[in-house]
Amino acid sequence: MENELRFTLLETASTFAKACGCALSTVSRRVKNDAAFFSRIKDTSKTFTARTFDEVMLWFAENWPAGKQMPLGLMKWMAETGYQRAEIA
């Protein structure tokens, strides 16, 4: 299960980086204020909590660039959690 979550985080972060035209370290800094966050996630000897997974996925859901295709893992997380993006007034 952890490897599936790891894959989802890394795929989502990579897709976000491509959509924004920035480096993965920049995404790490934006998401967790830590440029090495996703580098550590890649290391399978390191672990992370389900809470961290949900916090990061929530950040992506709330900050996804308009008009850019979301990865399936993020869309699946949004559906499973019942996430609804707030309308901007």
C-alpha positions as CSV (number, residue, x, y, z in Angstrom):
1,M,0.0,0.0,0.0
2,E,2.8,2.5,0.9
3,N,4.4,1.9,-2.5
4,E,1.1,2.7,-4.2
5,L,0.8,5.9,-2.2
6,R,4.5,6.7,-2.9
7,F,3.9,6.3,-6.7
8,T,0.8,8.5,-6.6
9,L,2.7,11.3,-4.8
10,L,5.6,11.2,-7.1
11,E,3.5,10.9,-10.3
12,T,1.3,13.8,-9.1
13,A,4.3,16.0,-8.2
14,S,6.0,15.2,-11.5
15,T,2.9,16.1,-13.5
16,F,2.5,19.3,-11.5
17,A,6.1,20.3,-12.2
18,K,5.6,19.7,-15.9
19,A,2.4,21.6,-15.9
20,C,4.0,24.6,-14.2
21,G,7.4,24.3,-16.0
22,C,9.4,24.1,-12.8
23,A,11.7,21.6,-11.1
24,L,10.5,19.0,-8.7
25,S,12.5,20.7,-5.9
26,T,10.5,23.8,-6.5
27,V,7.3,21.8,-6.2
28,S,8.7,20.3,-3.0
29,R,9.4,23.8,-1.6
30,R,5.9,25.0,-2.5
31,V,4.1,21.9,-1.0
32,K,6.1,21.3,2.2
33,N,8.5,24.2,2.4
34,D,11.3,21.6,1.9
35,A,13.2,21.3,-1.4
36,A,14.1,17.7,-0.7
37,F,10.7,16.4,0.3
38,F,10.0,14.5,-2.9
39,S,13.6,13.2,-3.0
40,R,13.0,11.6,0.3
41,I,9.7,10.2,-0.8
42,K,11.6,8.5,-3.7
43,D,13.8,6.7,-1.1
44,T,11.9,3.5,-0.3
45,S,13.8,3.1,3.0
46,K,12.0,6.3,4.2
47,T,8.4,6.2,5.3
48,F,5.6,8.8,5.5
49,T,2.2,8.9,7.2
50,A,-1.2,8.7,5.6
51,R,-1.8,12.2,7.1
52,T,1.2,13.5,5.1
53,F,-0.2,11.8,1.9
54,D,-3.6,13.5,2.4
55,E,-2.0,16.9,3.2
56,V,0.1,16.8,0.0
57,M,-2.8,15.6,-2.1
58,L,-5.0,18.3,-0.7
59,W,-2.4,20.9,-1.6
60,F,-2.3,19.6,-5.2
61,A,-6.1,19.6,-5.4
62,E,-6.3,23.2,-4.2
63,N,-3.3,24.5,-6.3
64,W,-3.6,22.6,-9.6
65,P,-3.1,25.0,-12.5
66,A,-6.3,25.9,-14.4
67,G,-6.7,24.2,-17.7
68,K,-4.0,21.5,-17.0
69,Q,-5.0,17.8,-16.9
70,M,-4.8,16.3,-13.4
71,P,-3.2,12.8,-13.1
72,L,-5.5,9.9,-12.4
73,G,-4.1,9.4,-8.9
74,L,-5.1,12.9,-7.9
75,M,-8.6,12.6,-9.5
76,K,-9.1,9.3,-7.7
77,W,-8.0,10.8,-4.3
78,M,-10.5,13.7,-4.9
79,A,-13.3,11.2,-5.6
80,E,-12.5,8.9,-2.7
81,T,-12.3,11.8,-0.2
82,G,-15.3,13.7,-1.6
83,Y,-13.1,16.7,-2.2
84,Q,-14.8,19.6,-3.8
85,R,-12.7,22.5,-5.1
86,A,-14.0,25.8,-3.6
87,E,-15.4,28.2,-6.1
88,I,-13.4,31.5,-6.4
89,A,-15.7,34.4,-5.9
